[in-house]
Amino acid sequence: MTTNPVGVAVDDDRVATVELRRPPNNFLDLELLTAVVDAVLELDADPACRAVLLAAEGKHFCAGADPAGLRGRAPLAPGEVNPLYLQGARLFAGTKPIVAAVQGAAIGAGLGLALVCDFRVGGPGSRFAANFAAMGHHPGFGLTATLPAVVGPQPAAELLLTGRRIDGTTAASIGLVDRLVDDGDIRAAAHGLAAELAAAAPLSVQAIRRTLRRDLAERFRAATVHESAEQERLRATADFAEGVTALRERRPARFEGR
């Protein structure tokens, strides 16, 4: 674990790069996500920044929540929301558009993080999955609100109910990836899109963005309340225990519906 989990740099194009630095997988935990959110929100006060590039060091954009936290997290109290999701909700307070450069995997909470962004750039080798049903769990990180908003209800239902993993080409065909480029060009292309946003009139960009996303933050918060409750219920099942064990052992799960 690095001492500084997030890097921030603002360039001459008025694009600020916020980089996750927990390679190769960039598993999300509360420390890393809080640092990402703090960095994005601090850029709101920086006039040199007009758009944000969210990127990651290493092989994967974000391969999901930290597996240790998934197994060992203490139960939530009734009505309590997973602290990870509370941090995700804070990202909606930012006023500047965010472009995610998704190399490798965006899985589970990593997909949730990518979907809070305004745009996603990927390549054929990018991989996306809301793999909760495949491990006896319930989707979280607001995915039940953000995924249908981006790809539509039917593609979202298929991805959420099957836990199926798709590549960047398929993701682009359903609108999950906004720009599909060669795998080696993902960050440069994402930076280029962020630079286009930064070159437009900033007050107009922020006003249009508020209009487009005006109710998404509240839907995200409401979704995470329900998601957290369902996750707590399913965490007590034998299927969840089997799903976590199968994931750790890298084998297909044998679910029994109990």
C-alpha positions as CSV (number, residue, x, y, z in Angstrom):
1,M,0.0,0.0,0.0
2,T,1.4,3.4,-1.0
3,T,1.6,6.2,1.4
4,N,-0.2,8.6,-1.1
5,P,-3.1,6.6,-2.7
6,V,-4.1,9.5,-5.1
7,G,-2.1,11.7,-7.3
8,V,-3.3,15.1,-8.7
9,A,-1.9,17.2,-11.5
10,V,-3.3,20.1,-13.5
11,D,-2.0,20.7,-17.0
12,D,-2.1,23.6,-19.5
13,D,-5.4,22.3,-21.0
14,R,-7.1,23.0,-17.7
15,V,-7.6,19.3,-17.2
16,A,-6.8,17.9,-13.8
17,T,-5.7,14.3,-13.6
18,V,-6.8,12.5,-10.4
19,E,-5.0,9.1,-10.4
20,L,-5.7,6.1,-8.2
21,R,-2.3,4.7,-7.1
22,R,-2.9,1.2,-5.7
23,P,-1.7,-0.9,-8.6
24,P,-2.2,-3.3,-10.1
25,N,-5.9,-3.7,-9.1
26,N,-6.7,-0.4,-7.3
27,F,-9.1,-2.1,-5.0
28,L,-11.4,0.4,-3.4
29,D,-11.4,0.9,0.4
30,L,-12.7,3.8,2.4
31,E,-9.2,5.5,2.5
32,L,-8.7,5.4,-1.2
33,L,-12.2,6.5,-2.2
34,T,-12.2,9.3,0.3
35,A,-8.9,10.5,-1.1
36,V,-10.3,10.4,-4.6
37,V,-13.5,12.3,-3.6
38,D,-11.5,14.9,-1.6
39,A,-9.2,15.5,-4.5
40,V,-12.1,16.0,-7.0
41,L,-14.0,18.4,-4.6
42,E,-10.9,20.4,-3.9
43,L,-10.5,21.0,-7.6
44,D,-13.8,22.8,-7.6
45,A,-12.0,25.8,-6.0
46,D,-9.1,25.7,-8.5
47,P,-9.7,28.1,-11.5
48,A,-6.9,26.4,-13.4
49,C,-9.1,23.2,-13.6
50,R,-12.2,23.0,-15.8
51,A,-12.5,19.2,-16.2
52,V,-11.3,16.2,-14.4
53,L,-9.6,13.0,-15.8
54,L,-10.1,10.1,-13.4
55,A,-7.4,7.6,-14.1
56,A,-5.6,4.7,-12.4
57,E,-2.0,3.5,-12.2
58,G,-1.4,-0.1,-13.1
59,K,-3.2,-2.9,-15.0
60,H,-6.8,-2.1,-13.9
61,F,-8.9,1.0,-13.4
62,C,-10.5,-0.6,-10.3
63,A,-11.1,-4.3,-9.9
64,G,-13.7,-3.7,-7.2
65,A,-13.9,-3.2,-3.4
66,D,-11.1,-4.5,-1.3
67,P,-11.8,-8.3,-0.9
68,A,-10.6,-8.1,2.7
69,G,-13.2,-5.5,3.5
70,L,-15.9,-7.6,1.8
71,R,-15.2,-10.6,4.0
72,G,-14.4,-8.8,7.3
73,R,-16.6,-5.7,7.4
74,A,-18.7,-5.4,10.5
75,P,-22.5,-5.6,10.0
76,L,-24.3,-2.3,9.4
77,A,-27.0,-1.1,11.8
78,P,-30.6,-1.0,10.5
79,G,-30.9,2.0,8.1
80,E,-27.1,2.5,8.0
81,V,-25.5,3.0,4.6
82,N,-22.2,1.5,3.6
83,P,-19.6,4.2,4.2
84,L,-18.1,3.5,0.8
85,Y,-21.3,4.5,-0.8
86,L,-21.6,7.7,1.3
87,Q,-18.3,8.8,-0.2
88,G,-19.5,7.9,-3.7
89,A,-22.5,10.2,-3.1
90,R,-20.1,13.0,-2.2
91,L,-18.8,13.0,-5.8
92,F,-22.1,14.4,-7.0
93,A,-21.3,17.7,-5.2
94,G,-18.5,18.4,-7.7
95,T,-19.4,20.9,-10.4
96,K,-16.7,20.0,-13.0
97,P,-17.2,17.2,-15.6
98,I,-15.3,13.9,-15.0
99,V,-14.0,11.6,-17.7
100,A,-12.9,8.1,-16.6
101,A,-10.0,6.4,-18.4
102,V,-10.9,2.7,-17.9
103,Q,-8.1,0.4,-18.7
104,G,-8.4,-3.3,-17.7
105,A,-11.2,-4.0,-15.2
106,A,-14.0,-1.9,-13.8
107,I,-15.7,-4.5,-11.6
108,G,-18.4,-4.1,-8.9
109,A,-17.6,-0.9,-6.9
110,G,-15.1,0.0,-9.7
111,L,-17.9,0.0,-12.2
112,G,-19.9,2.1,-9.7
113,L,-17.1,4.6,-9.5
114,A,-16.8,4.8,-13.3
115,L,-20.6,5.3,-13.6
116,V,-20.5,8.3,-11.3
117,C,-18.3,10.0,-13.9
118,D,-19.8,11.8,-16.8
119,F,-18.0,9.9,-19.5
120,R,-16.0,6.6,-19.8
121,V,-13.3,5.9,-22.3
122,G,-12.1,2.3,-22.8
123,G,-10.6,-0.2,-25.2
124,P,-11.4,-3.7,-26.5
125,G,-9.4,-5.1,-23.5
126,S,-11.4,-3.1,-20.9
127,R,-13.7,-5.3,-18.8
128,F,-16.9,-4.3,-17.0
129,A,-19.0,-6.3,-14.6
130,A,-21.6,-5.9,-11.9
131,N,-20.7,-9.3,-10.5
132,F,-22.8,-9.3,-7.4
133,A,-25.4,-11.9,-8.4
134,A,-22.6,-14.2,-9.4
135,M,-21.4,-14.2,-5.8
136,G,-24.7,-14.3,-3.9
137,H,-24.7,-10.5,-3.2
138,H,-26.8,-7.4,-4.1
139,P,-25.5,-4.6,-6.3
140,G,-24.2,-1.6,-4.4
141,F,-22.5,1.8,-5.1
142,G,-25.7,3.2,-6.6
143,L,-25.5,0.8,-9.6
144,T,-29.2,0.2,-9.5
145,A,-29.7,3.9,-10.3
146,T,-26.6,4.8,-12.4
147,L,-26.4,1.8,-14.7
148,P,-29.9,2.0,-16.0
149,A,-29.5,5.8,-16.5
150,V,-26.5,5.2,-18.7
151,V,-27.3,2.0,-20.7
152,G,-31.1,1.8,-20.3
153,P,-33.2,-0.5,-18.2
154,Q,-33.0,-3.8,-20.2
155,P,-29.2,-3.9,-20.7
156,A,-28.8,-2.9,-17.1
157,A,-31.2,-5.6,-15.9
158,E,-29.2,-8.3,-17.9
159,L,-25.9,-7.2,-16.5
160,L,-27.2,-6.9,-12.9
161,L,-29.1,-10.2,-12.8
162,T,-26.5,-12.3,-14.5
163,G,-23.3,-10.7,-13.2
164,R,-22.0,-11.1,-16.7
165,R,-18.6,-9.6,-17.6
166,I,-18.4,-7.7,-20.9
167,D,-15.5,-6.3,-22.9
168,G,-15.0,-2.8,-24.0
169,T,-16.4,-3.4,-27.5
170,T,-19.7,-4.7,-26.1
171,A,-19.7,-1.9,-23.5
172,A,-19.4,0.6,-26.3
173,S,-22.3,-1.0,-28.2
174,I,-24.7,-0.4,-25.2
175,G,-23.4,3.0,-24.3
176,L,-21.4,2.1,-21.2
177,V,-18.2,3.3,-23.0
178,D,-18.5,6.6,-24.7
179,R,-15.3,6.4,-26.8
180,L,-13.7,3.1,-27.8
181,V,-10.0,3.4,-28.7
182,D,-7.0,1.1,-28.9
183,D,-6.1,-0.2,-25.4
184,G,-2.8,1.7,-25.4
185,D,-4.5,5.0,-26.2
186,I,-7.2,5.0,-23.5
187,R,-5.7,7.6,-21.2
188,A,-4.7,9.9,-24.1
189,A,-8.2,9.7,-25.6
190,A,-9.8,10.3,-22.2
191,H,-7.6,13.3,-21.7
192,G,-8.6,14.6,-25.1
193,L,-12.2,14.3,-24.3
194,A,-11.6,16.1,-21.0
195,A,-9.7,18.8,-22.8
196,E,-12.7,19.3,-25.2
197,L,-14.9,19.8,-22.1
198,A,-12.4,22.2,-20.6
199,A,-12.3,24.3,-23.8
200,A,-16.0,24.9,-23.8
201,A,-17.6,27.8,-21.8
202,P,-17.2,26.7,-18.2
203,L,-20.4,28.3,-16.8
204,S,-22.4,26.7,-19.6
205,V,-20.8,23.3,-19.1
206,Q,-21.5,23.4,-15.4
207,A,-25.1,24.6,-15.9
208,I,-25.8,22.0,-18.6
209,R,-24.3,19.3,-16.4
210,R,-26.5,20.3,-13.5
211,T,-29.5,20.1,-15.7
212,L,-28.6,16.7,-17.0
213,R,-27.8,15.3,-13.6
214,R,-30.3,17.3,-11.5
215,D,-32.0,14.3,-9.9
216,L,-29.3,11.7,-10.2
217,A,-27.6,12.5,-6.9
218,E,-30.8,11.9,-5.0
219,R,-31.6,8.7,-6.9
220,F,-28.1,7.5,-6.1
221,R,-28.5,8.2,-2.4
222,A,-31.9,6.5,-2.3
223,A,-30.5,3.5,-4.1
224,T,-27.6,3.1,-1.7
225,V,-30.0,3.1,1.3
226,H,-31.9,0.2,-0.3
227,E,-28.8,-1.5,-1.6
228,S,-27.1,-1.5,1.8
229,A,-30.2,-3.0,3.4
230,E,-30.4,-5.8,0.8
231,Q,-26.6,-6.4,1.0
232,E,-26.9,-6.9,4.8
233,R,-29.8,-9.3,4.4
234,L,-27.9,-11.4,1.8
235,R,-24.7,-11.4,3.8
236,A,-26.4,-13.7,6.3
237,T,-27.2,-16.3,3.6
238,A,-25.3,-19.5,2.8
239,D,-25.2,-18.5,-0.8
240,F,-23.2,-15.4,0.0
241,A,-20.7,-17.4,2.0
242,E,-20.4,-19.8,-0.9
243,G,-20.0,-16.9,-3.4
244,V,-17.2,-15.3,-1.4
245,T,-15.4,-18.7,-0.9
246,A,-15.8,-19.5,-4.7
247,L,-14.4,-16.1,-5.6
248,R,-11.4,-16.6,-3.3
249,E,-10.8,-20.1,-4.7
250,R,-11.4,-18.9,-8.3
251,R,-14.0,-21.5,-9.1
252,P,-17.7,-21.4,-10.1
253,A,-20.0,-21.0,-7.1
254,R,-22.5,-23.7,-6.2
255,F,-25.6,-21.9,-5.0
256,E,-28.4,-23.6,-3.2
257,G,-30.9,-20.8,-2.7
258,R,-30.5,-20.5,1.1
